[in-house]
Amino acid sequence: MVLFSCDKIENPLPEEYGKLDWSLYPGDPSDYPYDLVNISSNWGINNNTKGILLEDYTGHKCTNCPVAAQIAKNLEDDSSKNIIVATIHASLDGFFQSTDNIFTANYETEAGNEYVRGSEMPGFLGNPMGTVNRISGGLSNTVWYLSSEWENAVINEMNNSLKINLQLKYYHFQETNGLFIHTQTSVLSDLLGKYHLIIYLVRNNIFSPQKFSLGVVDTNYNHHNVLSNNINGTWGTSIIDGGALKDSLIYNTFSFKLPSPENDSTFKLDNLSLISYIINRDNMKVLQVIKNDL
């Protein structure tokens, strides 16, 4: 849904309303607990902290990647920085993600491969590399930073003010393993340009093999915050097209069937989170990111 040139929309109806998969709701949709029409009555602002998205591009056969992962984890653990880490298994040729009789699971996603191989975010050279709010200034002034540069990029980004905010509510129905997601975007300063909302499904902890130097393999390595799917596609949902005035409110809602934990226990609900962020689609910069545990 796109809202601009308005101060506030009291009762907007999300574009996705007609696209929701109501087969994921176990009952009469009229009994759904969230008021899809009078949305504004359901919300109160509860998050005004600027988040920073650190995307760590890795692979289970990349021997230098565990060191980079620890750098990311240390930054995330520093509460003063409000870092949210997404670990993305992707590389130019897929070698670091390949499977065999030891490395049996492939954690690649369509979106992750597009980010490193496509034309929208050029400059990826190899693992481990990462992005910090996808700001430029990395190698050859791209969005790609070596792990040794992540902390400085984070510090620089912390000085930028919050121009748009994001809230998220969800409902999960165990009978269908259906997930319904509702977001509220608050425009805090007048904006120009195109902006998209992207929602990651991540698995918080996956214990499986990781290769280290000298041929060492840790068969019980903790892969952290692993991107497992994009709820609303590689480049997300357009929420602003052209511009939006300060105090505008934008609402979106989505439905999604989660993978069955019976087939893969790492998809148990208490091991899943949503990482949601807003990007300037013209330059890929992330303006705000939040994380919600399921």
C-alpha positions as CSV (number, residue, x, y, z in Angstrom):
1,M,0.0,0.0,0.0
2,V,1.3,3.4,-0.9
3,L,0.3,6.5,1.1
4,F,1.8,10.0,0.4
5,S,0.9,13.6,0.4
6,C,-1.2,13.1,3.5
7,D,-0.7,13.8,7.1
8,K,-2.4,10.8,8.6
9,I,-4.7,8.0,7.4
10,E,-7.0,7.0,10.2
11,N,-8.6,3.8,8.8
12,P,-6.6,2.6,5.8
13,L,-7.3,-0.8,4.3
14,P,-4.1,-2.6,3.3
15,E,-3.6,-3.6,-0.3
16,E,-2.8,-7.1,0.9
17,Y,-6.2,-7.6,2.5
18,G,-7.6,-9.4,-0.5
19,K,-4.4,-11.4,-0.9
20,L,-4.4,-13.1,2.5
21,D,-4.6,-16.8,2.5
22,W,-7.5,-17.4,4.8
23,S,-7.0,-21.2,4.6
24,L,-4.2,-20.5,7.1
25,Y,-6.8,-19.2,9.7
26,P,-8.5,-22.1,11.5
27,G,-12.0,-20.8,11.6
28,D,-14.3,-18.1,10.2
29,P,-12.2,-15.1,9.0
30,S,-14.8,-12.8,10.5
31,D,-13.5,-14.0,13.9
32,Y,-9.9,-13.1,13.2
33,P,-8.6,-11.3,16.3
34,Y,-7.1,-8.3,14.4
35,D,-9.3,-5.5,13.0
36,L,-8.2,-5.3,9.4
37,V,-10.4,-2.2,8.7
38,N,-10.0,-0.1,11.8
39,I,-6.3,-0.8,12.0
40,S,-5.3,2.4,13.7
41,S,-7.2,1.4,16.8
42,N,-4.9,-1.6,17.3
43,W,-1.6,0.3,17.5
44,G,0.5,2.2,19.9
45,I,4.1,3.2,19.2
46,N,6.4,1.0,21.2
47,N,9.7,1.2,19.4
48,N,11.5,4.4,18.7
49,T,15.1,3.1,18.7
50,K,17.1,3.2,15.5
51,G,18.2,-0.3,14.5
52,I,21.2,-1.2,12.4
53,L,21.1,-4.2,10.1
54,L,24.4,-6.1,9.8
55,E,24.1,-8.8,7.0
56,D,26.9,-11.3,7.3
57,Y,27.4,-13.3,4.1
58,T,28.9,-16.6,4.9
59,G,29.1,-20.3,4.0
60,H,29.7,-23.5,6.0
61,K,32.8,-24.3,3.9
62,C,34.3,-20.8,4.3
63,T,37.2,-21.2,6.7
64,N,37.5,-17.4,7.4
65,C,33.8,-17.0,8.1
66,P,33.6,-18.1,11.7
67,V,35.9,-15.2,12.7
68,A,33.7,-12.8,10.9
69,A,30.6,-14.3,12.5
70,Q,32.2,-13.7,15.9
71,I,32.8,-10.1,15.1
72,A,29.1,-9.8,14.1
73,K,28.0,-11.5,17.3
74,N,30.2,-9.2,19.4
75,L,28.6,-6.1,17.8
76,E,25.2,-7.5,18.3
77,D,25.8,-8.2,21.9
78,D,26.7,-4.6,22.5
79,S,23.3,-3.2,23.5
80,S,24.4,0.4,23.0
81,K,24.6,-0.2,19.3
82,N,21.3,-1.9,18.7
83,I,22.7,-4.2,15.9
84,I,20.5,-6.9,14.3
85,V,22.5,-9.6,12.6
86,A,21.2,-11.6,9.6
87,T,23.5,-14.4,8.5
88,I,23.1,-15.0,4.8
89,H,24.5,-18.1,3.2
90,A,25.4,-17.0,-0.3
91,S,28.4,-16.6,-2.6
92,L,29.2,-15.9,-6.2
93,D,29.6,-19.6,-7.2
94,G,27.9,-21.4,-4.4
95,F,31.0,-23.4,-3.5
96,F,31.0,-22.4,0.2
97,Q,27.4,-23.6,0.5
98,S,27.7,-26.9,-1.4
99,T,26.7,-30.1,0.3
100,D,28.3,-33.5,0.7
101,N,28.2,-36.4,3.2
102,I,29.4,-34.1,6.0
103,F,27.7,-30.8,5.1
104,T,24.3,-32.1,4.4
105,A,22.2,-29.0,4.7
106,N,22.1,-26.1,2.2
107,Y,21.1,-22.8,3.7
108,E,21.1,-20.8,0.5
109,T,18.0,-18.7,-0.3
110,E,16.8,-17.3,-3.6
111,A,17.0,-13.8,-2.2
112,G,20.5,-14.2,-0.7
113,N,21.9,-15.4,-4.0
114,E,20.3,-12.5,-5.8
115,Y,21.9,-10.0,-3.4
116,V,25.4,-11.2,-4.1
117,R,25.0,-12.3,-7.8
118,G,22.5,-9.7,-9.2
119,S,23.0,-6.3,-10.6
120,E,21.2,-4.4,-7.8
121,M,24.1,-4.6,-5.2
122,P,27.3,-4.9,-7.3
123,G,30.7,-5.3,-5.8
124,F,30.5,-8.5,-3.8
125,L,34.0,-10.2,-4.1
126,G,33.7,-13.2,-1.8
127,N,33.0,-14.5,1.7
128,P,33.2,-13.3,4.3
129,M,31.8,-9.9,3.4
130,G,28.8,-8.0,4.8
131,T,26.7,-4.9,4.7
132,V,25.9,-2.4,7.4
133,N,22.5,-0.9,6.7
134,R,23.6,-1.3,3.1
135,I,25.3,2.1,3.2
136,S,27.9,2.9,0.6
137,G,31.5,3.4,1.6
138,G,32.7,-0.1,1.5
139,L,35.2,-1.6,-0.9
140,S,35.3,0.6,-4.0
141,N,32.6,2.7,-2.4
142,T,30.0,-0.2,-2.6
143,V,27.7,-1.5,0.1
144,W,30.1,-4.4,0.8
145,Y,32.4,-4.2,3.7
146,L,35.1,-6.6,5.0
147,S,34.4,-7.8,8.5
148,S,37.3,-5.7,9.9
149,E,35.4,-2.6,8.7
150,W,32.0,-3.5,10.2
151,E,32.5,-1.8,13.5
152,N,33.6,1.6,12.0
153,A,30.7,1.4,9.6
154,V,28.3,0.8,12.5
155,I,29.7,3.7,14.5
156,N,29.2,6.0,11.5
157,E,25.7,4.9,11.0
158,M,24.8,5.3,14.6
159,N,25.1,9.1,14.1
160,N,22.3,9.2,11.6
161,S,18.8,10.1,12.8
162,L,15.8,8.0,12.5
163,K,13.6,9.2,9.6
164,I,11.0,6.4,9.5
165,N,9.9,3.9,12.1
166,L,8.4,0.4,11.9
167,Q,6.2,-1.7,14.2
168,L,5.1,-5.3,13.7
169,K,2.4,-7.6,15.2
170,Y,1.9,-11.2,14.3
171,Y,-0.5,-14.1,14.9
172,H,0.4,-17.7,14.6
173,F,-2.1,-20.5,14.3
174,Q,-0.7,-23.9,15.3
175,E,-3.4,-25.9,13.5
176,T,-2.3,-24.6,10.1
177,N,1.2,-23.3,10.9
178,G,-0.1,-20.1,9.4
179,L,1.5,-16.8,10.2
180,F,-0.3,-13.4,9.8
181,I,1.9,-10.4,9.9
182,H,0.8,-6.7,10.4
183,T,3.1,-3.8,10.1
184,Q,2.8,-0.1,10.8
185,T,5.3,2.3,9.2
186,S,5.5,5.8,10.7
187,V,7.1,8.6,8.6
188,L,9.1,10.8,11.0
189,S,10.5,13.3,8.4
190,D,9.4,14.3,4.9
191,L,10.7,11.7,2.5
192,L,11.3,11.7,-1.3
193,G,12.0,8.5,-3.3
194,K,10.9,4.9,-3.4
195,Y,10.8,2.8,-0.2
196,H,10.3,-0.9,0.3
197,L,9.5,-3.1,3.3
198,I,11.3,-6.4,3.4
199,I,10.7,-9.2,6.0
200,Y,13.1,-12.0,6.6
201,L,12.3,-15.3,8.3
202,V,15.4,-16.4,10.2
203,R,16.2,-19.4,12.3
204,N,17.9,-18.2,15.5
205,N,20.2,-21.2,16.0
206,I,21.1,-24.1,13.8
207,F,23.7,-26.5,15.0
208,S,25.5,-28.2,12.0
209,P,29.0,-28.5,10.6
210,Q,31.3,-25.6,9.9
211,K,34.7,-25.8,8.3
212,F,37.7,-24.1,9.9
213,S,41.3,-23.7,8.7
214,L,43.7,-26.7,8.6
215,G,40.8,-29.0,7.6
216,V,39.2,-28.8,11.0
217,V,35.4,-29.2,11.0
218,D,33.2,-28.3,14.0
219,T,30.2,-30.7,13.5
220,N,28.1,-28.8,16.2
221,Y,28.8,-25.2,15.2
222,N,26.1,-22.7,16.0
223,H,24.9,-20.9,12.8
224,H,23.2,-17.8,14.1
225,N,20.2,-15.9,12.8
226,V,20.2,-17.7,9.4
227,L,18.1,-16.2,6.7
228,S,15.7,-18.9,5.7
229,N,13.2,-17.2,3.5
230,N,11.9,-13.8,2.5
231,I,8.2,-13.5,3.6
232,N,7.4,-10.9,0.9
233,G,10.0,-11.5,-1.8
234,T,13.6,-10.6,-2.5
235,W,12.9,-6.8,-2.7
236,G,9.9,-6.7,-0.5
237,T,6.8,-4.6,-0.8
238,S,6.6,-1.0,-2.1
239,I,5.3,1.2,0.7
240,I,6.2,4.7,-0.7
241,D,6.5,5.6,-4.3
242,G,7.6,9.2,-4.9
243,G,7.4,10.6,-1.4
244,A,5.6,10.8,2.0
245,L,5.0,13.6,4.4
246,K,6.0,13.6,8.1
247,D,3.4,11.9,10.3
248,S,2.1,9.6,7.5
249,L,1.1,6.1,8.6
250,I,1.4,3.1,6.3
251,Y,-0.1,-0.3,7.0
252,N,0.7,-3.6,5.5
253,T,-0.4,-7.2,6.2
254,F,0.8,-10.6,5.0
255,S,0.0,-14.3,5.4
256,F,2.7,-17.0,5.2
257,K,2.8,-20.7,5.8
258,L,5.8,-21.7,7.9
259,P,7.8,-24.8,7.1
260,S,6.8,-27.8,9.1
261,P,9.0,-28.5,12.2
262,E,8.1,-32.1,11.8
263,N,10.3,-32.2,8.7
264,D,13.0,-30.0,10.2
265,S,13.1,-29.3,13.9
266,T,15.1,-26.1,13.4
267,F,11.8,-24.6,12.2
268,K,10.2,-24.9,15.6
269,L,8.4,-21.7,16.5
270,D,10.6,-20.8,19.4
271,N,13.6,-20.9,17.0
272,L,12.2,-18.5,14.5
273,S,12.2,-14.7,14.3
274,L,11.2,-12.0,11.8
275,I,13.7,-9.3,10.8
276,S,11.9,-6.5,9.1
277,Y,13.5,-3.5,7.5
278,I,12.7,-0.5,5.3
279,I,15.1,0.4,2.4
280,N,15.4,3.3,0.1
281,R,14.9,1.4,-3.2
282,D,17.0,3.9,-5.1
283,N,20.2,3.3,-3.2
284,M,19.4,0.2,-1.1
285,K,20.1,2.0,2.2
286,V,18.3,0.6,5.2
287,L,16.5,3.3,7.2
288,Q,15.1,1.1,10.0
289,V,15.2,-2.5,11.1
290,I,13.4,-4.4,13.9
291,K,13.4,-8.0,15.1
292,N,10.5,-10.0,16.5
293,D,10.9,-13.4,18.0
294,L,8.0,-15.8,17.3
